[in-house]
Amino acid sequence: ALIAQSEHPAWSARPGDRLVAHLEILMQVCRTLHFAHKRGVLHLDVKPENVMVGDFGEVYVVDWGIARRFDPSS
């Protein structure tokens, strides 16, 4: 919704440049996926609909239903 709705209420908690805000969210998604990959888990369904932003700016990657394990050492 943050991508599509420039007047979304959550933008009031993130004043400033919207591009910077989007990039900060993307960086947190990347950190989350890196964390999972280091532990041998692939999400397999990363898309904007599976990224949620909380009231305090926290970023959640959701819907791990088709995630799969792999051997990170190979």
MMTF fields as JSON, N, C-alpha, C and O atoms, coordinates in Angstrom:
{
  "mmtfVersion": "1.0.0",
  "mmtfProducer": "UNKNOWN",
  "numBonds": 295,
  "numAtoms": 296,
  "numGroups": 74,
  "numChains": 1,
  "numModels": 1,
  "chainsPerModel": [1],
  "groupsPerChain": [74],
  "chainIdList": ["A"],
  "bondAtomList": [4, 2, 8, 6, 12, 10, 16, 14, 20, 18, 24, 22, 28, 26, 32, 30, 36, 34, 40, 38, 44, 42, 48, 46, 52, 50, 56, 54, 60, 58, 64, 62, 68, 66, 72, 70, 76, 74, 80, 78, 84, 82, 88, 86, 92, 90, 96, 94, 100, 98, 104, 102, 108, 106, 112, 110, 116, 114, 120, 118, 124, 122, 128, 126, 132, 130, 136, 134, 140, 138, 144, 142, 148, 146, 152, 150, 156, 154, 160, 158, 164, 162, 168, 166, 172, 170, 176, 174, 180, 178, 184, 182, 188, 186, 192, 190, 196, 194, 200, 198, 204, 202, 208, 206, 212, 210, 216, 214, 220, 218, 224, 222, 228, 226, 232, 230, 236, 234, 240, 238, 244, 242, 248, 246, 252, 250, 256, 254, 260, 258, 264, 262, 268, 266, 272, 270, 276, 274, 280, 278, 284, 282, 288, 286, 292, 290],
  "bondOrderList": [1, 1, 1, 1, 1, 1, 1, 1, 1, 1, 1, 1, 1, 1, 1, 1, 1, 1, 1, 1, 1, 1, 1, 1, 1, 1, 1, 1, 1, 1, 1, 1, 1, 1, 1, 1, 1, 1, 1, 1, 1, 1, 1, 1, 1, 1, 1, 1, 1, 1, 1, 1, 1, 1, 1, 1, 1, 1, 1, 1, 1, 1, 1, 1, 1, 1, 1, 1, 1, 1, 1, 1, 1],
  "groupList": [{"groupName": "ALA", "atomNameList": ["N", "CA", "C", "O"], "elementList": ["N", "C", "C", "O"], "formalChargeList": [0, 0, 0, 0], "bondAtomList": [1, 0, 2, 1, 3, 2], "bondOrderList": [1, 1, 2], "singleLetterCode": "A", "chemCompType": "L-PEPTIDE LINKING"}, {"groupName": "LEU", "atomNameList": ["N", "CA", "C", "O"], "elementList": ["N", "C", "C", "O"], "formalChargeList": [0, 0, 0, 0], "bondAtomList": [1, 0, 2, 1, 3, 2], "bondOrderList": [1, 1, 2], "singleLetterCode": "L", "chemCompType": "L-PEPTIDE LINKING"}, {"groupName": "ILE", "atomNameList": ["N", "CA", "C", "O"], "elementList": ["N", "C", "C", "O"], "formalChargeList": [0, 0, 0, 0], "bondAtomList": [1, 0, 2, 1, 3, 2], "bondOrderList": [1, 1, 2], "singleLetterCode": "I", "chemCompType": "L-PEPTIDE LINKING"}, {"groupName": "GLN", "atomNameList": ["N", "CA", "C", "O"], "elementList": ["N", "C", "C", "O"], "formalChargeList": [0, 0, 0, 0], "bondAtomList": [1, 0, 2, 1, 3, 2], "bondOrderList": [1, 1, 2], "singleLetterCode": "Q", "chemCompType": "L-PEPTIDE LINKING"}, {"groupName": "SER", "atomNameList": ["N", "CA", "C", "O"], "elementList": ["N", "C", "C", "O"], "formalChargeList": [0, 0, 0, 0], "bondAtomList": [1, 0, 2, 1, 3, 2], "bondOrderList": [1, 1, 2], "singleLetterCode": "S", "chemCompType": "L-PEPTIDE LINKING"}, {"groupName": "GLU", "atomNameList": ["N", "CA", "C", "O"], "elementList": ["N", "C", "C", "O"], "formalChargeList": [0, 0, 0, 0], "bondAtomList": [1, 0, 2, 1, 3, 2], "bondOrderList": [1, 1, 2], "singleLetterCode": "E", "chemCompType": "L-PEPTIDE LINKING"}, {"groupName": "HIS", "atomNameList": ["N", "CA", "C", "O"], "elementList": ["N", "C", "C", "O"], "formalChargeList": [0, 0, 0, 0], "bondAtomList": [1, 0, 2, 1, 3, 2], "bondOrderList": [1, 1, 2], "singleLetterCode": "H", "chemCompType": "L-PEPTIDE LINKING"}, {"groupName": "PRO", "atomNameList": ["N", "CA", "C", "O"], "elementList": ["N", "C", "C", "O"], "formalChargeList": [0, 0, 0, 0], "bondAtomList": [1, 0, 2, 1, 3, 2], "bondOrderList": [1, 1, 2], "singleLetterCode": "P", "chemCompType": "L-PEPTIDE LINKING"}, {"groupName": "TRP", "atomNameList": ["N", "CA", "C", "O"], "elementList": ["N", "C", "C", "O"], "formalChargeList": [0, 0, 0, 0], "bondAtomList": [1, 0, 2, 1, 3, 2], "bondOrderList": [1, 1, 2], "singleLetterCode": "W", "chemCompType": "L-PEPTIDE LINKING"}, {"groupName": "ARG", "atomNameList": ["N", "CA", "C", "O"], "elementList": ["N", "C", "C", "O"], "formalChargeList": [0, 0, 0, 0], "bondAtomList": [1, 0, 2, 1, 3, 2], "bondOrderList": [1, 1, 2], "singleLetterCode": "R", "chemCompType": "L-PEPTIDE LINKING"}, {"groupName": "GLY", "atomNameList": ["N", "CA", "C", "O"], "elementList": ["N", "C", "C", "O"], "formalChargeList": [0, 0, 0, 0], "bondAtomList": [1, 0, 2, 1, 3, 2], "bondOrderList": [1, 1, 2], "singleLetterCode": "G", "chemCompType": "PEPTIDE LINKING"}, {"groupName": "ASP", "atomNameList": ["N", "CA", "C", "O"], "elementList": ["N", "C", "C", "O"], "formalChargeList": [0, 0, 0, 0], "bondAtomList": [1, 0, 2, 1, 3, 2], "bondOrderList": [1, 1, 2], "singleLetterCode": "D", "chemCompType": "L-PEPTIDE LINKING"}, {"groupName": "VAL", "atomNameList": ["N", "CA", "C", "O"], "elementList": ["N", "C", "C", "O"], "formalChargeList": [0, 0, 0, 0], "bondAtomList": [1, 0, 2, 1, 3, 2], "bondOrderList": [1, 1, 2], "singleLetterCode": "V", "chemCompType": "L-PEPTIDE LINKING"}, {"groupName": "MET", "atomNameList": ["N", "CA", "C", "O"], "elementList": ["N", "C", "C", "O"], "formalChargeList": [0, 0, 0, 0], "bondAtomList": [1, 0, 2, 1, 3, 2], "bondOrderList": [1, 1, 2], "singleLetterCode": "M", "chemCompType": "L-PEPTIDE LINKING"}, {"groupName": "CYS", "atomNameList": ["N", "CA", "C", "O"], "elementList": ["N", "C", "C", "O"], "formalChargeList": [0, 0, 0, 0], "bondAtomList": [1, 0, 2, 1, 3, 2], "bondOrderList": [1, 1, 2], "singleLetterCode": "C", "chemCompType": "L-PEPTIDE LINKING"}, {"groupName": "THR", "atomNameList": ["N", "CA", "C", "O"], "elementList": ["N", "C", "C", "O"], "formalChargeList": [0, 0, 0, 0], "bondAtomList": [1, 0, 2, 1, 3, 2], "bondOrderList": [1, 1, 2], "singleLetterCode": "T", "chemCompType": "L-PEPTIDE LINKING"}, {"groupName": "PHE", "atomNameList": ["N", "CA", "C", "O"], "elementList": ["N", "C", "C", "O"], "formalChargeList": [0, 0, 0, 0], "bondAtomList": [1, 0, 2, 1, 3, 2], "bondOrderList": [1, 1, 2], "singleLetterCode": "F", "chemCompType": "L-PEPTIDE LINKING"}, {"groupName": "LYS", "atomNameList": ["N", "CA", "C", "O"], "elementList": ["N", "C", "C", "O"], "formalChargeList": [0, 0, 0, 0], "bondAtomList": [1, 0, 2, 1, 3, 2], "bondOrderList": [1, 1, 2], "singleLetterCode": "K", "chemCompType": "L-PEPTIDE LINKING"}, {"groupName": "ASN", "atomNameList": ["N", "CA", "C", "O"], "elementList": ["N", "C", "C", "O"], "formalChargeList": [0, 0, 0, 0], "bondAtomList": [1, 0, 2, 1, 3, 2], "bondOrderList": [1, 1, 2], "singleLetterCode": "N", "chemCompType": "L-PEPTIDE LINKING"}, {"groupName": "TYR", "atomNameList": ["N", "CA", "C", "O"], "elementList": ["N", "C", "C", "O"], "formalChargeList": [0, 0, 0, 0], "bondAtomList": [1, 0, 2, 1, 3, 2], "bondOrderList": [1, 1, 2], "singleLetterCode": "Y", "chemCompType": "L-PEPTIDE LINKING"}],
  "groupTypeList": [0, 1, 2, 0, 3, 4, 5, 6, 7, 0, 8, 4, 0, 9, 7, 10, 11, 9, 1, 12, 0, 6, 1, 5, 2, 1, 13, 3, 12, 14, 9, 15, 1, 6, 16, 0, 6, 17, 9, 10, 12, 1, 6, 1, 11, 12, 17, 7, 5, 18, 12, 13, 12, 10, 11, 16, 10, 5, 12, 19, 12, 12, 11, 8, 10, 2, 0, 9, 9, 16, 11, 7, 4, 4],
  "groupIdList": [1, 2, 3, 4, 5, 6, 7, 8, 9, 10, 11, 12, 13, 14, 15, 16, 17, 18, 19, 20, 21, 22, 23, 24, 25, 26, 27, 28, 29, 30, 31, 32, 33, 34, 35, 36, 37, 38, 39, 40, 41, 42, 43, 44, 45, 46, 47, 48, 49, 50, 51, 52, 53, 54, 55, 56, 57, 58, 59, 60, 61, 62, 63, 64, 65, 66, 67, 68, 69, 70, 71, 72, 73, 74],
  "secStructList": [7, 6, 6, 6, 7, 6, 6, 7, 4, 4, 4, 4, 4, 1, 7, 1, 7, 2, 2, 2, 2, 2, 2, 2, 2, 2, 2, 2, 2, 2, 2, 2, 2, 2, 2, 2, 2, 2, 6, 6, 3, 3, 7, 7, 7, 7, 1, 4, 4, 4, 3, 3, 3, 7, 6, 6, 1, 7, 3, 3, 3, 7, 7, 7, 6, 6, 7, 3, 3, 7, 7, 6, 6, 7],
  "xCoordList": [0.825, 0.0, 0.866, 0.48, 2.049, 2.914, 3.432, 3.67, 3.605, 4.08, 2.985, 3.254, 1.764, 0.661, -0.029, -0.576, -0.015, -0.797, 0.112, 0.638, 0.281, 1.157, 0.574, 1.295, -0.723, -1.371, -1.638, -2.426, -1.007, -1.203, -0.84, 0.155, -1.631, -1.366, 0.021, 0.561, 0.589, 1.913, 2.999, 4.046, 2.767, 3.778, 3.972, 5.032, 2.99, 3.155, 4.23, 4.84, 4.466, 5.511, 6.891, 7.901, 6.939, 8.204, 8.316, 8.202, 8.537, 8.668, 9.962, 10.905, 9.985, 11.192, 11.021, 9.904, 12.134, 12.178, 11.601, 12.058, 10.613, 9.971, 10.928, 10.882, 11.79, 12.757, 13.667, 13.945, 14.126, 14.976, 14.214, 14.775, 12.951, 12.135, 11.988, 12.133, 11.699, 11.564, 12.878, 12.877, 13.994, 15.297, 15.63, 16.224, 15.255, 15.478, 14.665, 15.154, 13.435, 12.605, 13.24, 13.34, 13.667, 14.306, 15.571, 15.818, 16.372, 17.586, 17.248, 17.947, 16.181, 15.789, 15.297, 15.57, 14.573, 14.152, 15.385, 15.434, 16.365, 17.602, 18.314, 18.812, 18.37, 18.991, 18.245, 18.861, 16.922, 16.102, 16.363, 16.536, 16.392, 16.636, 18.059, 18.278, 19.016, 20.394, 20.467, 21.125, 19.797, 19.735, 19.19, 19.758, 18.082, 17.482, 18.419, 18.575, 19.043, 19.925, 21.128, 21.555, 21.676, 22.821, 22.443, 23.309, 21.152, 20.659, 20.004, 19.352, 20.192, 19.735, 18.257, 17.654, 17.661, 16.246, 16.082, 16.618, 15.331, 14.98, 13.495, 12.669, 13.148, 11.757, 10.938, 9.854, 11.425, 10.832, 9.572, 8.971, 9.154, 7.971, 8.107, 7.184, 9.261, 9.506, 8.817, 9.082, 7.932, 7.206, 6.682, 6.61, 6.318, 5.857, 4.715, 4.643, 3.825, 2.695, 3.127, 2.357, 4.349, 4.859, 5.81, 6.57, 5.77, 6.554, 5.573, 4.78, 5.633, 4.762, 5.622, 6.727, 5.089, 5.781, 4.893, 3.728, 5.454, 4.7, 4.552, 5.126, 3.78, 3.485, 4.721, 4.725, 5.767, 6.983, 8.123, 9.285, 7.777, 8.78, 9.444, 10.307, 9.054, 9.648, 9.182, 8.049, 10.073, 9.795, 9.718, 10.593, 8.658, 8.436, 8.361, 7.676, 9.055, 8.885, 7.967, 8.305, 6.803, 5.78, 5.562, 6.157, 4.715, 4.309, 5.494, 5.923, 5.987, 7.092, 6.555, 7.261, 5.307, 4.631, 5.284, 5.172, 5.972, 6.616, 8.145, 8.872, 8.616, 10.06, 10.632, 9.952, 11.891, 12.564, 13.926, 14.574, 14.339, 15.676, 16.685, 16.342, 17.909, 19.019, 20.273, 20.285, 21.32, 22.604, 23.425, 23.955, 23.56, 24.284, 25.793, 26.467, 26.329, 27.768, 28.142, 29.326, 27.145, 27.494, 27.358, 27.614],
  "yCoordList": [-1.199, 0.0, 1.258, 2.271, 1.202, 2.385, 2.724, 3.892, 1.716, 1.964, 2.654, 3.606, 2.176, 2.648, 3.907, 4.677, 4.131, 5.221, 6.291, 6.126, 7.369, 8.434, 9.143, 9.84, 8.974, 9.594, 8.585, 8.866, 7.445, 6.417, 7.009, 7.726, 6.722, 7.29, 6.951, 7.708, 5.847, 5.462, 6.441, 6.513, 7.193, 8.159, 9.263, 9.889, 9.516, 10.547, 10.162, 11.035, 8.853, 8.387, 8.397, 8.226, 8.596, 8.607, 9.906, 9.892, 11.024, 12.285, 12.297, 11.563, 13.13, 13.254, 12.625, 12.373, 12.381, 11.87, 10.453, 9.55, 10.273, 8.962, 7.935, 6.761, 8.365, 7.432, 6.874, 5.675, 7.729, 7.291, 6.303, 5.29, 6.582, 5.682, 4.322, 3.29, 4.311, 3.044, 2.266, 1.048, 2.966, 2.292, 1.743, 0.671, 2.462, 1.956, 0.685, -0.256, 0.656, -0.546, -1.687, -2.807, -1.407, -2.438, -2.982, -4.188, -2.1, -2.557, -3.484, -4.471, -3.176, -4.045, -5.394, -6.426, -5.398, -6.666, -7.479, -8.685, -6.835, -7.532, -8.103, -9.227, -7.353, -7.863, -9.085, -10.054, -9.035, -10.159, -11.4, -12.493, -11.232, -12.377, -12.902, -14.112, -12.019, -12.453, -13.281, -14.321, -12.824, -13.556, -14.967, -15.945, -15.062, -16.372, -17.231, -18.422, -16.639, -17.411, -17.958, -19.086, -17.175, -17.645, -18.84, -19.604, -18.999, -20.112, -21.202, -22.103, -21.105, -22.162, -22.129, -23.18, -20.948, -20.846, -19.884, -18.775, -20.334, -19.498, -19.154, -20.047, -17.898, -17.464, -17.929, -18.484, -17.717, -18.163, -17.417, -17.792, -16.391, -15.624, -14.16, -13.586, -13.565, -12.183, -11.268, -11.337, -10.418, -9.439, -8.369, -8.6, -7.206, -6.121, -6.523, -6.051, -7.389, -7.81, -8.593, -8.715, -9.122, -9.903, -9.097, -9.667, -7.788, -6.897, -5.99, -5.289, -6.008, -5.18, -4.197, -4.521, -3.0, -1.98, -1.648, -1.286, -1.774, -1.529, -0.056, 0.801, 0.22, 1.594, 2.382, 3.611, 1.684, 2.356, 2.219, 2.452, 1.836, 1.719, 0.361, 0.161, -0.581, -1.913, -2.59, -2.397, -3.387, -4.031, -5.53, -6.125, -6.136, -7.572, -8.207, -7.692, -9.311, -10.129, -11.27, -12.039, -11.377, -12.336, -13.396, -13.336, -14.348, -15.432, -16.324, -16.36, -17.021, -17.966, -19.369, -20.36, -19.447, -20.722, -21.646, -22.865, -21.096, -21.984, -21.952, -22.413, -21.405, -21.362, -22.774, -23.727, -22.889, -24.194, -24.072, -23.026, -25.175, -25.248, -25.647, -26.338, -25.217, -25.634, -25.672, -25.186, -26.241, -26.325, -25.104, -25.018, -24.141, -22.899, -23.093, -22.182, -24.248, -24.476, -24.965, -25.029, -25.317, -25.808, -24.75, -25.01],
  "zCoordList": [0.0, 0.0, 0.0, -0.582, 0.657, 0.681, -0.711, -1.019, -1.547, -2.914, -3.724, -4.457, -3.591, -4.431, -3.908, -4.698, -2.594, -2.013, -1.403, -0.302, -2.13, -1.617, -0.401, 0.313, -0.159, 0.998, 2.122, 3.025, 2.078, 3.115, 4.478, 4.586, 5.524, 6.862, 7.417, 8.224, 7.003, 7.516, 7.097, 7.74, 6.029, 5.608, 6.636, 6.663, 7.473, 8.498, 9.514, 10.131, 9.692, 10.611, 9.959, 10.641, 8.643, 7.905, 7.108, 5.883, 7.794, 7.055, 6.248, 6.543, 5.243, 4.433, 3.066, 2.613, 2.426, 1.064, 0.984, 1.684, 0.14, -0.004, -0.602, -0.236, -1.514, -2.098, -1.015, -0.99, -0.132, 0.979, 1.855, 2.273, 2.136, 2.962, 2.291, 2.946, 0.988, 0.263, 0.291, 0.471, 0.113, 0.132, 1.52, 1.632, 2.573, 3.931, 4.173, 4.799, 3.682, 3.813, 3.027, 3.527, 1.801, 0.975, 1.636, 1.601, 2.237, 2.915, 4.08, 4.309, 4.818, 5.931, 5.416, 6.029, 4.293, 3.682, 3.3, 3.542, 2.713, 2.33, 3.552, 3.501, 4.642, 5.878, 6.401, 6.844, 6.348, 6.813, 5.979, 6.519, 4.654, 3.772, 3.934, 3.879, 4.131, 4.382, 5.662, 5.695, 6.704, 7.969, 7.74, 8.226, 6.994, 6.711, 5.874, 6.145, 4.862, 3.982, 4.74, 4.492, 5.657, 6.451, 7.316, 7.742, 7.573, 8.387, 7.548, 8.076, 6.214, 5.333, 4.981, 4.767, 4.918, 4.581, 3.393, 3.396, 2.38, 1.234, 1.313, 1.502, 1.174, 1.27, 0.068, 0.247, -1.137, -2.409, -2.843, -3.849, -2.134, -2.556, -2.131, -1.554, -2.421, -2.031, -3.045, -4.245, -2.54, -3.36, -2.407, -1.2, -2.932, -2.047, -1.119, 0.016, -1.59, -0.76, 0.479, 1.431, 0.476, 1.602, 2.479, 3.261, 2.352, 3.207, 3.935, 3.308, 5.249, 6.076, 6.874, 7.31, 7.051, 7.841, 9.031, 8.868, 10.227, 11.453, 11.768, 11.097, 12.79, 13.202, 13.618, 13.551, 14.047, 14.507, 13.496, 13.826, 12.251, 11.202, 11.096, 10.241, 11.955, 11.87, 10.58, 10.138, 9.983, 8.703, 8.921, 9.551, 8.393, 8.518, 7.134, 6.25, 6.946, 5.75, 6.181, 7.081, 5.535, 5.955, 4.876, 3.8, 5.176, 4.289, 3.9, 2.747, 4.878, 4.68, 4.366, 4.55, 3.892, 3.682, 2.67, 2.799, 1.652, 0.68, 0.828, -0.052, 1.948, 2.197, 2.231, 2.609, 1.831, 1.822, 2.475, 2.433, 3.081, 3.676, 2.609, 1.65, 2.776, 1.916, 2.754, 3.884, 2.213, 2.921, 2.59, 1.482, 3.509, 3.205, 3.009, 2.527, 3.367, 3.216, 1.834, 1.504, 1.005, -0.346, -1.395, -2.571]
}
